Amino acid sequence: MTDEMSYQEFVQAHNVAPLVPVKRACEIANVGHTKFYELVQAGVFTLIPNGSRRNITAKQLHRHYLTLVTKASSAA
């Protein structure tokens, strides 16, 4: 049995739009702003300018989630 959520399940569970503000992305990824921007520097997330705000896509968050689940599964 897999613990992985599909993209649709992930979006519904977190009630997110295709573009997610940084603050909300931090909440979903369960990281602080410093760690979030470290992940941006590492290429995990790509910031998307939207006026004066920066967002990431829900797909990036889902991909990060899948990476974490895979790492946890292989460590078990």
N, C-alpha and C positions, 0 to 999 in steps of 0.2 A: 504494500500500500504506500502511496506517495503522499507527502505532506505539501507538495507544490500546488499553488493556486494558479489557475490559468490567468491570462491577462484580464479577461472579463471579470472573473471572480475577484481579482485583486482590486480592480477599479471600483467594483460594487462594494466590496468590503470597506474600502477607504473613502468611498464617495468623492472621487477626484475627477476633475476634468482633464482633457488631454494635456494642458499646460498647468503645472503646479508651482505656486509661489515657493520661494526658498524656505520661508518659515514653516509652511505646511509640509514641505518635503523633509525637513529636519524631524518633524513630529513623526511622520510615517516611517522614516528610516531609523528612528530612535537614536539620533545623534545630535550633538550640539552644533552651533554655527561653525566653530573652529574645525571640528572633525569634518563637517560637510564641505568646507572649503579646501580641506586637505584632500578629500575625495575628488573634488573638482580638479585640483592640481595633479592628482594621480590619473586623471582621465576617466574616472568612473562616471562622473556626471559632466555634462556640457551645459553651460548657462546659455539661455536664450533671452536676448533683450526683448522687452515688451514695454515700450515707453521708458519710464524711469525705473521700472521694476525688472527683476531677473527671475526667470522661471527655469524649470527643467521639465522634461516630458514625463508623463505617467509611465511610458514604456521604459524609460531609463530607471525609474524607481522599481518597476517590476523586474527588470533584468538584474538589478542589484539584489533584490530579494531572492531571486533564483540562485544567484551566486552564493549567497549566505546559506541557503538551504542545502545546496550541493556540498559546500565545505563542511557543514555540520553533519551531514549524512556520511561523508567519507571519513570523518574523524571518529564516528561512533563505532 
